[in-house]
Amino acid sequence: MPTRLLLALVLLALIVLAAPARAATPGPYLEAEGIGSWLNDSRNRTAEGTFNAEFQRGRGWGLALGYDLAGAYPGIGTGRIELEAARRRSALKKLDFAEGKLPATGKVAIKSLMCNTIAEYHEPSPWVPYVALGIGYAEVAISQISAVGTPFIAAGKDRVLAWQAGGGIGIELGDHLTLDVGYRYFATLQPQLQLADGSTFKMEIGSHNLLLGVRLKY
Amino acid sequence: MVRSCFRLLGWLLVVTAFTGCGQNDEPTRQIDFVPLSSLEIVSQNSQAAAGTTNRFTAIGHYGNPATFQFTRDLTSQVTWASTNPVVLTVSNDPALAGLASAGVAGTATVTATLGASHTDLDFTVSAATISSLSITPPASTSLHAGDTLQLQATGAFSDGTSQDLNEAAVWSSSAADVATVGDAVPGKGLVTAVAVGTVAIAASFGGTSATQAIDVTAAALQSIVVTAEDGNTVAAGTTTQLTATGTYSDGSTEDLTDQATWASSLTSVAKVDQDAGNHGLLSALAAGTSKVTAALGSVTSPGFTVTVSSAKLSSLAIDQTEPTVSVGQTLQLTATGTFADGSTQNLTRDVAWSSGDTDIATVSVSSGNEGTVKGIAAGTVALSATSDAIPTGSGTTVTATADLTVQ
């Protein structure tokens, strides 16, 4: 049986078997996430003009340590705060220059550490929709990127401010276990990286991310 | 804090939708890291007659067909050379790069070199002589003053070949005050129409010549631009003068306000007067936006957006604080209104002018001459400007006064 189909069936079973609604209680939690990432085509600025980069679909993982406020702090609201570490990696597909597009090889990896606030909407059901907003720091690292076999971008990395926003649904599977299905738009300020000839360029980073996570609350 | 997250997130998603998703403008950087794989020389003619010229172009091929390939014109970057300069010389002057002069009959090999890459092309200079010369376009041509036209000289030779002689021919004009023609590279054969008249443009080479008659007509209107005396925004109940300025093919400009046909896209908001004496006078009728155009012949201006505000008049002032005029002389007064939104506007045409004593001075209320005072006899008289039909914040009319001294 194909892995994706198996995963879909497991997800369906978990949703069907979701626990009935129960009163939320405050407490710490740990969440592990799998991430599917789609980096936007990026416009990159060099001293000699701009070039664009196209990426393949990427993937990554995340780990969040947080605190569920539940209804304990009505002045603040119902929701969670968390510290989330994540890593996403995408392979380059093409580089686009004035003369045309060249097939390219190389990878972009983004490590991030984000402070997130999550506002939840509790209904008398095990489904908990939420929206999330986060700000933090990201390290954008690129491997050597070559086009038609010739190095164009040198391996390097830069640290920049990052932000993300999104939403999703938490499916309560038990007193301590929640399945998290969500979307995040993740972007950073423009990291400064180096071309193979030693000159620098600024890269745009923005991505759409789908995540599937399991949250364990203590 | 958490609740406000919803609101902030909404804004961020909207901003992201408009700015962040898949932004990918046309790239401007050229590929400079793919090595040149080969050079190619392209010749304008397969051979050239002695005494003529021939253009060579160097084309660089980059990459390889299996992955990615593109070409670039390297004519001005390569170094040109000829193995037989008596037969053929090729210029390396940046403005003339690749232009070869054929000396005497024979063969020569032309080479183009760029770094470690080079290529060559065998080229023959024939002993053929010119039989006839022609200029294209062949029919009589008409140009507007300011227009340009590139003429082409082609020679037919004794061996049956024909050749572009634009650069080898000598170009001349029979009347340079009507039209000029370029006789230096680059620009040989380029005719520039100067003024109305008829001119013969001649090309000559090797004892043969050809002429081309050109009629130069008046400069053609190319574009019209509309401007407003009081800017883009005017208050409802007021008027403002629009001006249509035409630009012609010879670069000259002309005020076309009186000749243009005016149109407003929303006449319930603003209409433009077509009557003699008031051409281009815009009346702001009601709050809103309208696009105004001016057209003459087949040329129409881009839409000039006029915003009519609902601001009410707060105060009115006559700009000249202590106006003085001599007996028998005239003086133009100006009334400026200040509106509730802080904007100001020239209301000279819109206010009702009056003189306290017409035996000392009169003030014109006729269309186009509003606010013009004329001294009749020595003395001092109070002049007034009243808001009349202009909507005011107080609901009553607003008046400005000034004491005029007639000397």
Interface residues (C-beta under 8 A of the other chain):
Chain A: N40 D41 S42 R43 T46 E48 G49 T50 F51 N52 L69 I76 G77 T78 G79 D96 F97 A98 E99 G100 K101 L102 P103 T117 I118 A119 E120 V131 A132 L133 A147 V148 G149 T150 P151 F152 W163 A165 G166 G167 Y185 A187 A196 D197 E204 G206 H208
Chain B: M1 V2 R3 C5 F6 L8 L9 L12 L13 T16 G20 C21 G22 Q23 N24 D25 P27 T28 R29 Q30 I31 D32 F33 V34 P35 G63 N64 T67 F68 F70 R72
